[in-house]
Amino acid sequence: MANRPSAGQDPVLRKLRLPLALTRLGMLAERVMRCFWPLFSIVMATLAVLMLGLHDLMPVEAVWAGAVIAGLGALAAFGWGIRTLRLPGRTEALARLDASLPGRPIQALLDRQAIGLKDAASEQVWRAHQARMAERASRARAVRPDLRLAERDPFAIRYVAILAFAVALLFGSILRVGSVADMTPGGAQADLGPTWEGWAEPPRHTGRPTIYLADLGEGRVELPEGTRITLRFYGEVGALMLAETVSGRVGEVPPATDPVQDFTITQSGEVRIEGTGGRAWDIAMLPDAAPQVEVMGPAEAGAMGELTLPFAARDDYAVEMGRAEIALDLAAIERRMGLAPAPEPREAIEVPLPMPISGDR
């Protein structure tokens, strides 16, 4: 039988360290996913419920019952994962890498000639065989891990948890997770940090980004005219209150303690959140000037009857589009001779203004 040295002692196999390490890492990822996917699903589903604030809509007893079930489930899933997890060894990774190559060249390189050691022809054949196997082994690439879990999760529970968590990331808030502590004895009085969220969304044509108000300190803030302010108050209704003088709203105005507040900036003023963890800003409104169009030269008529009129358009933010209207200026007509009768009515002609494809608008 052939003698086999260790893989680390073979000079040819030293070149396979990188693909071997990556293959071994992929095998570890496989086994972690297969052993801990129930734990990951429980954690993501629990975070989704908390970030969406669903616990605020349920009785305290139901919340604590769900917390106990989720905690026991996570503990059991963690214990099962630890018990079944087996770290991949070097030999296993080497076997998987070898199986991905035609003829299993790595296995051949680990073998040594057992018979015909004193036969020159036999040794020459063996060396040629080893050279071919070394050339094949040099083309080895890391084996992709198999992360499919359909057999272990036939009902796709993991996908349900991932979908719920993705929805929570889009429409929920991580700050709501801390509100579950309000359901503990004395938890409502604990210092949980901000219990509100807010966004300032400038008009789209300004090109300015949305501002997260919870990250904005007190003081003067410059915002464009038409900026939409959205506030969300969490916790007990009435603990936080809105006071603002920037919207100019009259008539039926929603109560200042409503959990959801939406208004648009139409003038400079103050926005204040009154209550624990509240904040105030002095809003300086940036007026949105009307766009201007200037004729840059006289109109010229072409040989084919076309009309050319150079112009320049300006705006304080950007010119997105324009429109020209061609209509009869009846007030400028001198009503005499053949122009005395009223002309036949004609609809105005509207044409889009040409915009530059590139460059500064």
Secondary structure as the mmCIF struct_conf table of DSSP 4:
data_model
#
loop_
_struct_conf.conf_type_id
_struct_conf.id
_struct_conf.beg_label_comp_id
_struct_conf.beg_label_asym_id
_struct_conf.beg_label_seq_id
_struct_conf.end_label_comp_id
_struct_conf.end_label_asym_id
_struct_conf.end_label_seq_id
HELX_RH_3T_P HELX_RH_3T_P1 ALA A 7 GLN A 9
TURN_TY1_P TURN_TY1_P1 PRO A 11 VAL A 12
HELX_RH_3T_P HELX_RH_3T_P2 LEU A 13 LEU A 16
HELX_RH_AL_P HELX_RH_AL_P1 ARG A 17 MET A 51
TURN_TY1_P TURN_TY1_P2 LEU A 52 GLY A 53
HELX_RH_3T_P HELX_RH_3T_P3 LEU A 54 LEU A 57
BEND BEND1 MET A 58 MET A 58
HELX_RH_AL_P HELX_RH_AL_P2 VAL A 60 THR A 84
HELX_LH_PP_P HELX_LH_PP_P1 LEU A 87 GLY A 89
HELX_RH_AL_P HELX_RH_AL_P3 ARG A 90 ALA A 99
TURN_TY1_P TURN_TY1_P3 SER A 100 SER A 100
BEND BEND2 LEU A 101 LEU A 101
TURN_TY1_P TURN_TY1_P4 PRO A 102 GLY A 103
HELX_RH_AL_P HELX_RH_AL_P4 PRO A 105 LEU A 110
BEND BEND3 ILE A 115 ILE A 115
TURN_TY1_P TURN_TY1_P5 LEU A 117 LYS A 118
HELX_RH_AL_P HELX_RH_AL_P5 ALA A 120 ALA A 137
TURN_TY1_P TURN_TY1_P6 SER A 138 ARG A 139
HELX_LH_PP_P HELX_LH_PP_P2 ALA A 142 PRO A 145
TURN_TY1_P TURN_TY1_P7 ALA A 150 ARG A 152
TURN_TY1_P TURN_TY1_P8 PRO A 154 PHE A 155
HELX_RH_AL_P HELX_RH_AL_P6 ILE A 157 PHE A 171
HELX_RH_3T_P HELX_RH_3T_P4 ILE A 174 MET A 183
BEND BEND4 THR A 184 THR A 184
TURN_TY1_P TURN_TY1_P9 PRO A 185 GLY A 186
HELX_RH_3T_P HELX_RH_3T_P5 GLY A 187 GLN A 189
BEND BEND5 ALA A 190 ALA A 190
BEND BEND6 GLY A 193 GLY A 193
STRN STRN1 TRP A 196 GLU A 201
HELX_RH_3T_P HELX_RH_3T_P6 ARG A 204 THR A 206
HELX_LH_PP_P HELX_LH_PP_P3 ARG A 208 THR A 210
STRN STRN2 ILE A 211 TYR A 212
HELX_RH_3T_P HELX_RH_3T_P7 LEU A 213 ASP A 215
BEND BEND7 LEU A 216 LEU A 216
HELX_LH_PP_P HELX_LH_PP_P4 GLY A 217 GLY A 217
BEND BEND8 GLU A 218 GLU A 218
STRN STRN3 GLY A 219 PRO A 224
TURN_TY1_P TURN_TY1_P10 GLU A 225 GLY A 226
HELX_LH_PP_P HELX_LH_PP_P5 THR A 227 THR A 227
STRN STRN4 ARG A 228 PHE A 233
BEND BEND9 GLY A 235 GLU A 236
TURN_TY1_P TURN_TY1_P11 VAL A 237 GLY A 238
BEND BEND10 ALA A 239 LEU A 240
STRN STRN5 MET A 241 GLU A 244
BEND BEND11 THR A 245 SER A 247
BEND BEND12 GLY A 251 GLU A 252
TURN_TY1_P TURN_TY1_P12 ALA A 256 THR A 257
BEND BEND13 PRO A 259 PRO A 259
STRN STRN6 VAL A 260 THR A 264
BEND BEND14 GLN A 267 GLN A 267
STRN STRN7 GLY A 269 GLU A 274
BEND BEND15 GLY A 275 GLY A 275
TURN_TY1_P TURN_TY1_P13 THR A 276 GLY A 277
STRN STRN8 ARG A 279 LEU A 286
HELX_LH_PP_P HELX_LH_PP_P6 ALA A 289 PRO A 291
STRN STRN9 GLN A 292 VAL A 295
BEND BEND16 GLY A 297 GLY A 297
STRN STRN10 GLU A 300 ALA A 301
TURN_TY1_P TURN_TY1_P14 ALA A 303 MET A 304
BEND BEND17 GLY A 305 GLY A 305
STRN STRN11 LEU A 307 THR A 308
STRN STRN12 PHE A 311 ARG A 314
BEND BEND18 ASP A 316 TYR A 317
STRN STRN13 ARG A 323 ILE A 326
HELX_RH_3T_P HELX_RH_3T_P8 LEU A 330 ALA A 332
BEND BEND19 ILE A 333 ILE A 333
HELX_RH_3T_P HELX_RH_3T_P9 MET A 337 LEU A 339
BEND BEND20 ALA A 340 PRO A 341
HELX_LH_PP_P HELX_LH_PP_P7 ALA A 342 PRO A 345
HELX_LH_PP_P HELX_LH_PP_P8 GLU A 347 ALA A 348
STRN STRN14 ILE A 349 PRO A 352
HELX_LH_PP_P HELX_LH_PP_P9 LEU A 353 PRO A 354
BEND BEND21 ILE A 357 GLY A 359
#
